[in-house]
Amino acid sequence: MIARLTFALAIGGMILPLPALADAGGGQAPAARANDAHYFGGLWQVERFIPFVDNATPVPEQQARMDHYKAVQKDGQILYSAWTSCRPGSPSAMVMPMNSLIILQKEADITLSFEEPRLTRRVRMNAEHPAHPKPSYAGDSIGRWDGNTLVIDTIGYNGDFQLDSAGLGTSPQLHTTERWTKSPDGKRIDVETTIEDPVYYSKPFVLKRAWLVLDADAPRQQNEYDCSENPREEEFAHTYFIKDLYRPTCVRYEGKGDDPSRILCRRPEEFEGKRPN
């Protein structure tokens, strides 16, 4: 009998064993398909965390913003981005993924579930983009096979997030093309991502990242990654918000002595017109 992995994923209040999910529609257990170049199902660990892009090609306006962000941080302020405010876009997981990735693979689609930033992407296989995709943080992703390489093409981003921790911007014209290639021994996936955004970058540039397979017996599962809710007032004493959108809706004010703490919330329209710190 094939040993079941101890990893599980909660869906709709149900706990399902990872093998059943990862091999949905595949017909074979993941262990038997480890060397299948067209099968990525299972649990993977990021090779290393890389928080910055060092080969971007920013246009002058974007470079000016980056120089300003550096000056702000040098002055002691913390850069508050989309990821920091719990709004990661798919490229955030392409550029600076952390911890683990669960891949659920079927013939019709592939689901990528990232541990951190907490993000789930659906890749529709052998499909077409809609004529007018609704802008979103995840975008619209379609996939196809180019030999033994999975090619994922994504458009339809909303432009409300940054690529890396330094604040590299994005616009709704962002277009990403990923090439996922599994190693012959089935223990590694190399990912090359081409970033195109004529609003912020003078020409496309390529990022290289990698995922390493986790053994079926490894004592590892995805942990819950929750962004901060009702952050404390003092957390923003030295914060620079890249966009007003990233300001917290609710802030907790700690009571002094025996005074109770309070949580104060603002309406979205109250943020309009405010400039960053």
N, C-alpha and C positions, 0 to 999 in steps of 0.2 A: 504494500500500500504506500502511495506517495505521501510523504510527511507534509502536513500542512504548515504554512507559515503562521507565526503567531501574530503577525501584523493584521490589523483590522481597520476598517474605515466606517465611520458612522454616517448613514444616509437615511434621512427621514425617520430617525429614531431606531433604526435597525443597525445591528453590527454584522457586517458581512466579512468573511475571511478574504484576505487580499488575493489568494490565488484565483478564487472565483471571479473577482473583479478584473484583475489584470489580464486574465485569459478569456474575457467575455467574447464568445463567438469564435475563439481560436481553435478549439478542438483538442489542444494538447496542453499539458501542464507546463508552466513557465520553465521549470528545470529542464524539460525535454526540448525546449526551444531556445536555450541559452545561446546557441551558436547560429540561430536563424537571424540573418542580417536584416530581415524585415519585421522582426519582433522586438519591441522595446518594453513590453509589459513588465512591471515589477517595481521594486523600491530601489532608488538610487541616491547616492550621497554626492554633494557637490565636491569637486576636486579641491577647490580653495575659494575663499571669499575675496572678491576683487571689487572694492567700492568705487573705483574711479576709472574713467576712460582717458587714456593717454594719447590717443591718435585721432581725436575728433578734428573736424575741419570747420570751425565756427566762422560765420560771416562777421564782419567788423562790429555790427550791433550786438551780436551774441558775445563776442570777445569782450566788449565793453562791460556787459553784464557780469561776465565771469570775473573780470578784474575788480568790479565793485563788490561782488560776493567775497572775494579774497580779502579785500580791505575791511569789510564788515567783520569777518571772522578774526582777522588780525587785531581788530579793536576789541575782541573779547565776546562777540555775540555768536549765538548758535544759529546756523542756517536751518530754517524750518521748511522742509520740502513736502511734496505730495506723499512720499513714502512715510515720512515722519508723522504726517497727519492722517495716516491710515487710508491713503488714496493711491496705492501703487498701480501703475499701468503695467501691461504685459512686458514692455521693454525693461522695466525695473527687475523682473525676474530673468530677463535675458542678459542684462549687464551685470547685476550684483546679486545673484541668487545665494541663499544661505541654507545650510542644513540639508533637507532631503526633498525628493521629488517622487511622487507615485504616478506611474503611467498606466492608464487603463486603455487597452487597445481592442478595437473591433474593426471589422472591415470597412464600415461606413464612417467611423470617426475615431479619433484618438483624444483622450482627456488627459490633461497635464495638471496635476494637483501639487502645488508648491507649498512647502511648509512655511517658508519665510522669504519674502513677504507672502502672507496668506493670500493665495490667488489660484483660481481654477480657470483653465483655458480649454476650450473645445475646438478641435481642428476637424473640419469636415473634409473627408477624403474625396478626391476626384470631383470636386464641386466648383462652382463659380461664385464670385463675389456678387452680392446684390448691386443693382445699378446705383442705389443711394443708401449705403449702409448707415445705420443709426450710430452716430459718434459715441464712443464709450472708452473706458479705461482699457478694456481687453482688446478692442478692435474686432474685426471679422477675419478669421483665420481659415484658410483652405490648404489642403496638403496633397502631395502627389509623390510618387517614387521616381527618382532619377537613378536608375541602376539600383545600387544598394544604399542610396542616400535618400532620406526623407526630406523633402523640400516643403517648408511652411511659408506661405505668403500671407502677410497681414496688412490690411488697410483699415480705415474707419476709426482711427483713434480720435479722441476728443482734444488732445493737446494740453490737458490739464495736469501733466506730471513731468518729472524730470528723468533723464536717463541715468544719472549717477548722483553720488553724494555731494559733488561739487556744484550741482545745480544746472547741468547741461539741459537746455530747454527742448521742448517738442511743440509741434503745431498739428492741426488736423491734417496736414499734408504728409505727415510721417508715414513712411512705407518701410516695413521690415521684411527681409527674406532670410529665413533660417535654413541651414543645411545640417541635418542630424545624421551622423554616420557611426555605426556600431563597429567596434574592433572585432577582428576575426575570432578572438577567444571569448567574445560576449561579455567582457568585464568592464567595458568603457564605452561611453558615447561622446564623441567630439562634436561640438556645435559651433558652426561659423555663422555669424549673423551680420548681414549687411544693413546698415542704417542709412536711409535716404530721407532728407527733409530740407528742401530748398529754402525754406523760410529761415532756418537756423544754421545750415551747413553748406559750404560752397561746393562740396562733392561728397559722394558716398564714402563711408569707411566701414571696415570690417572688425568685428570683435570675435575672439576665440575663447570659449569656455568648455568645460568637460564635466561629465557625470561618471561616477564609479559605482559599479553594482555592489549592493550589500548582500552578503551571504544569507541564504534562507534561515540559517540558525542564529544569525546575529540578533542580540537582544535589543532591537531598535524598532521604534514605530514613530510615526509623525506625532509631534506634540502640538497642543493647541497654542497658537500664537495670537494673542489678543492685543490690539492697540489700546493705549491708555484711554479710559473713559473718565470724564469729569476731572481733567488734570488740575493740579494745584496751582494757585496763583503764582507762587514763587518760581515755578518751572518756566515762566515766560518773562522773568525779569531781565534776561539778556538774550532775547530771541528776535531774530530777523525773519519775518514771514515773506517768502518769495512772492506769494500771492495772498490777497485778502481771503481767498477761498479756504486757505489752510488754517485760518484762525479757528480755535475751538469754539463750538457752539455753547458749551457749558464749561464753567470753571468752578472749582471748589475753593472756597475761602475758609481756611482753618480758623476756628475760634480761638481766642486768647483765654488762657486760664480755664474757667468753667463755662465760658461762652460756647454755645453750640456752633459747629461748622455749618456753612451754607453753600449751596450749589446754585449759582445764578446762570441763567441761559438767556441768549439773545435770539431775536428773530433774524433770519437770513438777510432781510433788507437793511438791518441795522449795520451790516458790514459794508454795504455799498458805499463807494466813494472814499473809504478809509485807505490811507497809505500805510505801507509796512512800517514797522518800527525803524 
